[in-house]
Amino acid sequence: MKKYLKDLLGLFLPRLCLACGNNRFDHEEYICGLCWLRLPRTRFHLETDNPVSRVFWGRVWLEHATACFYYSKGNKVQHLIHQLKYKGHQELGVFLGEKYGKQLMKVPSLAGADSLIPVPLHPKKQRKRGYNQSEAIARGLAAAMGIEVLTEALVRSRATDTQTRKNRYTRWKNVENIFVVKDSGKLAGKHVILIDDVITTGSTLEACIQAVQQIPGVRVSVVALAYASL
């Protein structure tokens, strides 16, 4: 009877893959098995010299920088990010964060970090969206890595225009000096990992890093769900 009711419910509320939109099996969470196998993984966490770390070369010093997937226009990772940010599927961020966190536990420099800090949204934007997608990712990472998430350690002091369609310089100017650290004493001498959804030019993260690195003795790493090369 239970299976019958589940099958009947599936006719009206089908379980769809958030990557391709096709039906998925009951045991598949958010993403069908075929899409999961085909998602373009970077494996950047296995090497300190990787394309994400090079984004920040000559700009800020990082312990480690990595992203889980390659993001490109029209690919399934872009579709997943869209579902996460604009379609209310914050649980997808938790799911993907937990999956990636299990891989990052194999990297000693990341597994031994003290805190995860999601890139903050402006309160007005977060109220409109209902959640911070970077915080959702951080929650998943925390579940796998056993590291605390600090959601109030870094705040965005003013709202900014979207970074989409801006070049590197205008992206940097758009976020210059907009992040403020709260309770810096709690982070002094610690290794913190900043969490974002997608890294492109790294301008937003660079602004976060510069704010955090004003704290004495702090070490910073960066983890993102996806990397989009220019």
Sequence and secondary structure as in RCSB ss.txt:
>XXXX:A:sequence
MKKYLKDLLGLFLPRLCLACGNNRFDHEEYICGLCWLRLPRTRFHLETDNPVSRVFWGRVWLEHATACFYYSKGN
KVQHLIHQLKYKGHQELGVFLGEKYGKQLMKVPSLAGADSLIPVPLHPKKQRKRGYNQSEAIARGLAAAMGIEVL
TEALVRSRATDTQTRKNRYTRWKNVENIFVVKDSGKLAGKHVILIDDVITTGSTLEACIQAVQQIPGVRVSVVAL
AYASL
>XXXX:A:secstr
 HHHHHHHHHHHS  B TTT SB  TT  SS HHHHHHS B  GGG SSSHHHHHTTTT   S EEEEEE  TTS
HHHHHHHHHHHSS HHHHHHHHHHHHHHHTT HHHHT SEEEE    HHHHHHHSS HHHHHHHHHHHHH  EE 
SSSEEE S     TT  HHHHHHHHTT EEESSGGGTTT EEEEEEEEESS HHHHHHHHHHTTSTT EEEEEEE
EE   
